[in-house]
Amino acid sequence: MIYVFIHQNFPGQYQHVVRHLANDPKNIVYFISQPNANWMRNVIKVAYHPEQPANLICHPYTVDFDVAVRNAAAVARSLEMLRDEGVRPDIIVGHSGWGETMFVKDVYPDIPLLTYMEFFYHHAGVDTGFDPEFRGPPDDSRRLRTKNSVNFLSLDAADWGHSPTHWQRGLYPPELRLRISVVHEGIDTQTIKPDPKAWLKLSREERTLTSEDEVITFVARNLEPYRGFHTFMRALPEIVRRRPKAHILIVGGDGVSYGSPAPSGTTYRQLLMNEVGTELPLERVHFLGQLPYEQYLSLLQISSAHVYLTYPFVLSWSFIEAMAAGCAIIGSKTPPVLEVLKDGVNGLAVDFFSPEDIADKLDMILDDPDRALHLRQEARRTAVSQFDLTTRQLPLWSKLFEDLISGNKPEIFPSMRAEAVPKARSRSGARGGAVPKASQPVRAN
């Protein structure tokens, strides 16, 4: 089988399924991406280079659309190169968010195209306007309507779409949902699992923490309002007052992944430290930056209680990974968190805007070992039963690919009947380029 994947940041959300496919010697896997240092065994990377004009002259609402068209055009050129070398894929899979899949069918009109439909923008009722403290500009609804043009064009140009959660699929207009399946990327629960022997060394203090310590964890790619960093920071003065032995481990960079940046010359971490920093014992509040994966996993494994907050937005992998690691989780009462977290069963739900509620729920976990154990066990059970890569998600991905390659209509809500997946006959095609000989695991955030 010949697979072509497209994502501007290789390997993106396709990390697990690409590695699985590439490990099968019967498959040839290409990956079209903007240049980066990541690589994977047996994956043929093809870099695309969108044109970047020195001066972009367009309406402010269409800046994102202009960038998307440039991405799509560059990807199309890469596909034309593969086509001219004789490569005929069985299926093409790509993320729609940056426009990369819009022109795929103009190069390979008869090859099935599956697109990742991650998020349909709304001017109200979802992430925009959710937090009154960080409102967007008054005309933001017009910009978002224009931004959705990429969503519309991408799905129109595809055979089928997929979304990782029911809530994210439900953001799309009803007529579009009819061609979007719900399939999560999957979590490697054999690697991410509880480990009572785990430890984490804090280099600044020359201190090593284990599961015997009281450890409160907070993880985000970047420390920003979209992931509730401001609410968590405002809860810390009360948390450290109530929990005199607790160490708070905060993982995340000072950039911005989502939403508006902090005022020029500062970061959200600096802003919140200016607000509450004098009330915090810095020998117990640790900002760890962005950790290597092994240290990040150890952090989850030694966590006594893990706080996950988010606007109504895309669900972080770290949330499911914390469940797989057996964390006692406190999660915000926002979608799609509540699609997975069942209050009092596999975690505790809190008001996103309430620092006091966070402190109270932490006490409920940290003062009640039996409750904490129950939440940990149920969180792990949820991760394995709903998101396990090997036993659940890879079979669903395989069935989705097989349906599209065979010309069958995929299931919108695929079931575990997908466990037995027949092999499809490969179309003829040429291997273009050399295959890397070895790689280390690649993690995308």
DOZAZA-364612 format. One record per residue (C-alpha): residue in three letters; x, y, z. Coordinates in steps of 0.001 Angstrom, whole numbers, plus 500000, padded with zeros to 6 digits. Each point is the difference from the previous one (the first is absolute). Example, Ala and Ser with C-alpha at 12.3 -4.5 7.8 and 13.67 -1.06 7.14 Angstrom:
# DOZAZA-364612
PT    aa       xx       yy       zz
PT   Ala   512300   495500   507800
PT   Ser   501370   503440   499340
//
This chain:
# DOZAZA-364612
PT    aa       xx       yy       zz
PT   Met   500000   500000   500000
PT   Ile   501166   503512   499263
PT   Tyr   498997   502704   502475
PT   Val   500568   503747   499766
PT   Phe   499536   502121   503136
PT   Ile   499990   503803   500122
PT   His   500581   502170   503062
PT   Gln   501999   503194   500287
PT   Asn   501811   498728   503104
PT   Phe   501052   496383   499435
PT   Pro   498705   497719   501441
PT   Gly   497256   502026   501740
PT   Gln   496958   498050   501080
PT   Tyr   500931   497164   497640
PT   Gln   502997   498868   502053
PT   His   498604   496660   501157
PT   Val   498183   498903   496864
PT   Val   502943   500966   497768
PT   Arg   502457   498030   502154
PT   His   497635   497009   499936
PT   Leu   499689   500088   496221
PT   Ala   503693   500623   499427
PT   Asn   500936   496978   502123
PT   Asp   498220   497736   497489
PT   Pro   502450   499185   497169
PT   Lys   497058   499638   497601
PT   Asn   499284   503721   500309
PT   Ile   501678   503072   498536
PT   Val   499340   503151   502013
PT   Tyr   500637   503540   498787
PT   Phe   499569   503046   502203
PT   Ile   499724   503528   498553
PT   Ser   500876   502669   502553
PT   Gln   501716   503298   500489
PT   Pro   503655   499460   500892
PT   Asn   500820   498859   503527
PT   Ala   502549   497733   501659
PT   Asn   497562   497212   500911
PT   Trp   500274   496701   498204
PT   Met   498758   496454   500240
PT   Arg   501240   496644   498799
PT   Asn   498755   499018   496524
PT   Val   498141   503282   499450
PT   Ile   500935   501973   496888
PT   Lys   499783   503676   500890
PT   Val   499251   502505   497264
PT   Ala   500496   503623   501042
PT   Tyr   497810   502714   498526
PT   His   500883   503681   499982
PT   Pro   497082   502447   499744
PT   Glu   500723   503328   498373
PT   Gln   500447   502725   502590
PT   Pro   499604   503458   498468
PT   Ala   501918   502850   501582
PT   Asn   496826   502083   500146
PT   Leu   496605   498332   500246
PT   Ile   497363   502329   498584
PT   Cys   496515   498755   500841
PT   His   497111   500720   502316
PT   Pro   500811   499162   503665
PT   Tyr   497188   497443   500047
PT   Thr   501581   498052   497125
PT   Val   503566   499729   501292
PT   Asp   499406   496438   501262
PT   Phe   498324   499080   496722
PT   Asp   502906   501374   497977
PT   Val   502452   497913   502045
PT   Ala   497776   496930   499555
PT   Val   499959   500407   496218
PT   Arg   503796   500314   499930
PT   Asn   500296   496825   502083
PT   Ala   497559   498181   497725
PT   Ala   501875   501088   496877
PT   Ala   503348   498855   501420
PT   Val   498557   496625   501024
PT   Ala   498526   499600   496528
PT   Arg   503450   500556   498494
PT   Ser   501404   497268   502251
PT   Leu   497218   497641   498959
PT   Glu   500646   500786   496345
PT   Met   503632   499020   500545
PT   Leu   498921   496662   501461
PT   Arg   497496   499455   497210
PT   Asp   502617   500731   497337
PT   Glu   502324   497455   501665
PT   Gly   497297   497376   499586
PT   Val   498696   499942   503566
PT   Arg   496334   499034   500125
PT   Pro   498719   499961   503596
PT   Asp   497231   497760   501257
PT   Ile   498823   502798   502310
PT   Ile   501014   503534   500986
PT   Val   499448   501247   503561
PT   Gly   500537   503569   501170
PT   His   499140   502736   502480
PT   Ser   497632   502619   498613
PT   Gly   500727   502794   502469
PT   Trp   502755   501758   498057
PT   Gly   498557   499509   496511
PT   Glu   502430   497261   499032
PT   Thr   497399   497588   498596
PT   Met   497974   502468   497900
PT   Phe   501701   499210   496662
PT   Val   500785   496310   500507
PT   Lys   497194   498855   497717
PT   Asp   501268   502217   497205
PT   Val   503111   497809   499876
PT   Tyr   498516   496606   500927
PT   Pro   496283   500292   499125
PT   Asp   499209   496296   500382
PT   Ile   501959   499262   503196
PT   Pro   498005   499979   503281
PT   Leu   500730   503048   502166
PT   Leu   499341   499933   503757
PT   Thr   500321   503328   501818
PT   Tyr   500390   500806   503686
PT   Met   497122   502347   500910
PT   Glu   501267   501234   503343
PT   Phe   498065   503170   500773
PT   Phe   497203   502066   498458
PT   Tyr   500116   503582   501249
PT   His   497026   501696   501651
PT   His   499702   503672   500822
PT   Ala   498306   499162   503326
PT   Gly   499112   497037   502180
PT   Val   503286   498141   499650
PT   Asp   503496   501344   500697
PT   Thr   499474   503518   498665
PT   Gly   498428   502169   502691
PT   Phe   500193   497207   502577
PT   Asp   502402   501898   502244
PT   Pro   498882   503604   500641
PT   Glu   503504   500899   501159
PT   Phe   501529   499280   496609
PT   Arg   497463   501035   497414
PT   Gly   500998   500291   496374
PT   Pro   499517   503129   497882
PT   Pro   496420   501149   499317
PT   Asp   500120   498802   496395
PT   Asp   501397   496558   500810
PT   Ser   496844   498232   498804
PT   Arg   500625   501236   496452
PT   Arg   503582   498763   500032
PT   Leu   498861   496585   501257
PT   Arg   497314   499706   497322
PT   Thr   502672   500638   497404
PT   Lys   502361   497566   501704
PT   Asn   497372   497256   499668
PT   Ser   500289   500252   496221
PT   Val   503004   497673   500305
PT   Asn   497843   497490   501890
PT   Phe   497286   500119   497329
PT   Leu   502356   499735   497048
PT   Ser   502063   497241   501593
PT   Leu   497064   497707   500722
PT   Asp   498415   500818   496645
PT   Ala   503225   498849   498330
PT   Ala   500228   496799   502055
PT   Asp   498246   496653   499927
PT   Trp   499613   499834   503758
PT   Gly   501030   501701   503240
PT   His   500869   498949   503522
PT   Ser   499879   501740   503391
PT   Pro   501491   498774   503298
PT   Thr   496947   500628   502225
PT   His   496231   500061   499585
PT   Trp   499909   503615   501188
PT   Gln   502530   501165   497420
PT   Arg   498064   498254   497234
PT   Gly   496809   501600   501325
PT   Leu   501421   503494   499454
PT   Tyr   499684   499541   496238
PT   Pro   496754   500880   498200
PT   Pro   497575   497043   499807
PT   Glu   500506   499496   496285
PT   Leu   503755   499651   500483
PT   Arg   499753   497618   502952
PT   Leu   498526   497403   497646
PT   Arg   503498   499422   498619
PT   Ile   502037   500101   503228
PT   Ser   500853   496944   502109
PT   Val   501038   500169   503644
PT   Val   503400   498325   500391
PT   His   502527   501087   502608
PT   Glu   503736   499763   499264
PT   Gly   500450   497513   502815
PT   Ile   502236   499782   503072
PT   Asp   502781   497484   500562
PT   Thr   498743   498717   503345
PT   Gln   502702   497314   500114
PT   Thr   502641   502715   500198
PT   Ile   497935   502530   501936
PT   Lys   498988   498149   503131
PT   Pro   500320   500256   503791
PT   Asp   503444   499384   501446
PT   Pro   500356   500121   503804
PT   Lys   503796   500080   499587
PT   Ala   499995   503158   497873
PT   Trp   502020   503010   501112
PT   Leu   500804   503477   498735
PT   Lys   503070   502028   500880
PT   Leu   499607   503758   500311
PT   Ser   503386   501255   498902
PT   Arg   499574   503504   501410
PT   Glu   499505   498766   503552
PT   Glu   501978   496758   499661
PT   Arg   496887   498251   501293
PT   Thr   498446   496739   498830
PT   Leu   496228   499526   500255
PT   Thr   498159   496670   499995
PT   Ser   496432   498810   500432
PT   Glu   500614   500100   503753
PT   Asp   500047   503811   499816
PT   Glu   496932   502206   499671
PT   Val   500283   501192   496408
PT   Ile   497459   502158   498160
PT   Thr   500529   500147   496224
PT   Phe   498867   502340   497228
PT   Val   500951   499439   496353
PT   Ala   499484   502045   496846
PT   Arg   502045   500456   496854
PT   Asn   500130   503706   500833
PT   Leu   498855   501800   503147
PT   Glu   497067   502012   498670
PT   Pro   496359   500846   500766
PT   Tyr   498583   497451   497521
PT   Arg   501312   497253   502271
PT   Gly   498934   501710   503229
PT   Phe   503462   501014   501161
PT   His   498718   503266   501479
PT   Thr   497337   498237   502062
PT   Phe   502460   497396   501266
PT   Met   502515   502663   500990
PT   Arg   497333   501915   501917
PT   Ala   499149   496795   501856
PT   Leu   503593   499423   501096
PT   Pro   500149   502410   502978
PT   Glu   497131   498143   501650
PT   Ile   501328   496594   498935
PT   Val   503465   500525   501474
PT   Arg   498444   501445   503180
PT   Arg   497823   496916   500475
PT   Arg   502646   497507   498824
PT   Pro   503233   500932   501805
PT   Lys   501815   496879   498763
PT   Ala   498843   500115   496385
PT   His   502302   500595   497046
PT   Ile   498339   501542   496942
PT   Leu   501547   498976   496679
PT   Ile   499006   502187   497042
PT   Val   500928   498871   496487
PT   Gly   499736   502300   496999
PT   Gly   501800   502576   497926
PT   Asp   499641   503760   499952
PT   Gly   498758   500191   496422
PT   Val   496402   500009   498778
PT   Ser   498399   497022   498286
PT   Tyr   496434   501325   499992
PT   Gly   498372   503379   500426
PT   Ser   501609   503410   500240
PT   Pro   503534   500511   501296
PT   Ala   500772   501844   503200
PT   Pro   500790   503712   499671
PT   Ser   503244   500703   498180
PT   Gly   503087   499440   502110
PT   Thr   498429   497631   502500
PT   Thr   498475   496527   500349
PT   Tyr   496936   498636   501758
PT   Arg   502293   498372   502545
PT   Gln   501584   503360   500797
PT   Leu   496595   501688   500201
PT   Leu   498656   497432   502439
PT   Met   503184   499967   502061
PT   Asn   499701   503778   500290
PT   Glu   496456   499443   501271
PT   Val   500468   497129   502480
PT   Gly   503722   499220   500105
PT   Thr   500641   501687   503338
PT   Glu   497544   497550   501607
PT   Leu   501772   496903   498655
PT   Pro   502857   498065   501633
PT   Leu   502216   499587   496937
PT   Glu   501853   497126   501616
PT   Arg   496738   498040   499560
PT   Val   498639   501491   496753
PT   His   502085   498752   497081
PT   Phe   499776   501248   496415
PT   Leu   501563   497214   497951
PT   Gly   499585   501335   496467
PT   Gln   499445   497442   497236
PT   Leu   501328   496637   501146
PT   Pro   501504   497134   498014
PT   Tyr   497412   497273   499598
PT   Glu   501541   497587   502514
PT   Gln   500040   502659   502732
PT   Tyr   496456   501069   499112
PT   Leu   498840   496403   500407
PT   Ser   501761   499725   503361
PT   Leu   498289   503192   501118
PT   Leu   496588   498490   499273
PT   Gln   500939   496788   501781
PT   Ile   501003   501758   503253
PT   Ser   497014   502379   499967
PT   Ser   497767   499948   503068
PT   Ala   497398   502149   498222
PT   His   499984   501351   496451
PT   Val   498157   503181   498974
PT   Tyr   498819   500374   496399
PT   Leu   498124   503150   498952
PT   Thr   498964   501098   496527
PT   Tyr   497673   502308   498128
PT   Pro   497398   498130   497916
PT   Phe   502621   499062   497424
PT   Val   501976   497048   498660
PT   Leu   500778   497370   502614
PT   Ser   503685   499753   500943
PT   Trp   501796   496680   499674
PT   Ser   501430   500658   503455
PT   Phe   496529   499615   501518
PT   Ile   499580   496442   498698
PT   Glu   503649   499222   500722
PT   Ala   499501   501074   503614
PT   Met   497087   497569   500200
PT   Ala   502127   497227   498510
PT   Ala   502723   500709   502582
PT   Gly   497429   499522   502757
PT   Cys   499793   503615   501150
PT   Ala   497302   501225   502364
PT   Ile   498645   502710   497710
PT   Ile   498240   503273   500640
PT   Gly   498578   501232   496682
PT   Ser   498028   503049   498977
PT   Lys   496253   499749   499388
PT   Thr   500473   500816   496336
PT   Pro   499602   498018   496795
PT   Pro   501489   497769   498839
PT   Val   501475   499211   503439
PT   Leu   496603   498858   501271
PT   Glu   499722   497650   497036
PT   Val   502693   497921   501709
PT   Leu   500090   501070   503661
PT   Lys   497072   498764   502075
PT   Asp   499819   502051   503190
PT   Gly   500593   497857   503068
PT   Val   500724   496907   497908
PT   Asn   503297   500448   498135
PT   Gly   500785   503541   501141
PT   Leu   498548   503083   501631
PT   Ala   498497   502858   497990
PT   Val   500607   503634   500944
PT   Asp   498833   503433   498955
PT   Phe   502598   501282   497522
PT   Phe   499833   503490   501519
PT   Ser   500066   499041   503706
PT   Pro   503382   499820   501757
PT   Glu   498187   499081   503220
PT   Asp   498267   497054   498344
PT   Ile   503369   498728   498790
PT   Ala   501477   500239   503502
PT   Asp   496962   498251   501489
PT   Lys   500125   497129   497502
PT   Leu   503719   499562   500594
PT   Asp   499270   499595   503709
PT   Met   497336   497407   499202
PT   Ile   502609   497906   498183
PT   Leu   503042   500586   502150
PT   Asp   498170   499485   503316
PT   Asp   498209   496833   498927
PT   Pro   502344   497226   498760
PT   Asp   497112   497631   499300
PT   Arg   498265   502549   497775
PT   Ala   503298   500755   498256
PT   Leu   500640   496304   499349
PT   His   496517   499531   498532
PT   Leu   500412   503003   497688
PT   Arg   503425   498788   498888
PT   Gln   498782   496519   499180
PT   Glu   496959   501262   498115
PT   Ala   502062   502566   498087
PT   Arg   502382   497272   498873
PT   Arg   497064   497768   499089
PT   Thr   498485   502794   497883
PT   Ala   503249   500599   498124
PT   Val   500460   496322   499221
PT   Ser   496394   499231   499052
PT   Gln   499353   503101   497892
PT   Phe   503365   501152   498661
PT   Asp   502488   497133   500010
PT   Leu   502071   500113   496853
PT   Thr   500509   496295   499330
PT   Thr   496714   498422   501034
PT   Arg   497627   502760   498936
PT   Gln   501191   502962   497941
PT   Leu   502303   498351   497468
PT   Pro   497271   497519   498974
PT   Leu   497586   502915   499576
PT   Trp   502536   501882   497875
PT   Ser   500622   496912   497892
PT   Lys   496293   499496   499414
PT   Leu   499551   503659   499054
PT   Phe   502841   499772   497470
PT   Glu   498713   496704   498640
PT   Asp   496482   501359   499499
PT   Leu   501240   503002   498048
PT   Ile   502429   497976   497887
PT   Ser   497271   497459   499209
PT   Gly   497432   502666   499172
PT   Asn   497779   499223   502987
PT   Lys   498313   502638   502130
PT   Pro   501764   500147   503392
PT   Glu   498128   499928   503274
PT   Ile   499597   503380   501669
PT   Phe   500222   498383   503428
PT   Pro   502176   496961   499324
PT   Ser   499683   497057   502357
PT   Met   502398   497312   501100
PT   Arg   498721   497755   497229
PT   Ala   503045   501488   498300
PT   Glu   502325   497682   501940
PT   Ala   500340   497575   497116
PT   Val   501220   502023   497043
PT   Pro   500438   498409   496568
PT   Lys   503035   500879   497930
PT   Ala   499399   501998   496844
PT   Arg   501889   499338   496801
PT   Ser   502597   502659   499275
PT   Arg   499921   502155   496907
PT   Ser   503239   500106   498046
PT   Gly   502377   502803   500911
PT   Ala   503621   501026   500135
PT   Arg   502097   500609   503051
PT   Gly   501270   503560   499745
PT   Gly   503127   500766   501971
PT   Ala   502068   498265   502637
PT   Val   498548   498585   503195
PT   Pro   501646   500998   503307
PT   Lys   501622   497031   501714
PT   Ala   499153   500745   503642
PT   Ser   498281   502465   502243
PT   Gln   499129   500864   503550
PT   Pro   496346   500402   501008
PT   Val   498618   503360   498941
PT   Arg   497448   501790   502120
PT   Ala   497888   502855   498703
PT   Asn   498364   502390   502447
//
